[in-house]
Amino acid sequence: MEEASITQLSSTPWAAALLNDPNWIPIRTASRSPKASGEDSFFAETLSTDRTIRALLTLRPSKQEEGDLAYKEIRTIVVLGTGLNGYPSIVHGGFAATLLDEMCGILIMLNLEEKARRLKELGRVASAPSYFTAYLNTAYKKPVPTPGKLLCTAKIERQDAGNRKLYVRATIEDGEGTTYTIGEALFVKAATKL
């Protein structure tokens, strides 16, 4: 899927520039893969059609950071169809908030997967914690147009001392400087595995 997305996205100048930037590496987006448990079925199945999300490609920084969080941000290129409209040629506001929430989740999962990989290299196994959205404050700056290509970002702003809370900022942009929607979110680690 990633190769097809890269080929499709390379025709858009801002997307091609990001794809060719050595500071960013395309990665598999875990929530776009169907799972037997039904986890991620909303983005992996329901929103994986020609009318909804036609393509989605996530990029992470090429260099890891020191500390508990290997990656503080991601960038995701999303290609939307017209099946997400609230008004003609404008995405539904609820979907814009959903997309912001998903971008935050992709970033958090990337870090959890990296932490598990590091522990495995050390011969240790740890259960992956679950983080849930405690709040997502959404600011709608401009209508998100459809169909089209979007640049979505997520960045961890801070983490509490106990690593229980993550504060994340996400955006939906046009890739050329226009910001459509901004999300400020708090994710909280579940006390026990669900």
Secondary structure, DSSP 8 states (H G I E B T S, - for coil): -HHHHHHHHTTSHHHHHHHT-TTEEEE--GGGS--TT-TTHIIIIIT-SSSSEEEEEEEEESS--SSS-S-SEEEEEEEE-STTEEETTEE-HHHHHHHHHHHHHHHHHHHHHHHHHHHHHTT-------EEEEEEEEEE-S--BSSEEEEEEEEEEEE-TTS-EEEEEEEEE-SSS-EEEEEEEEEEE-SS--
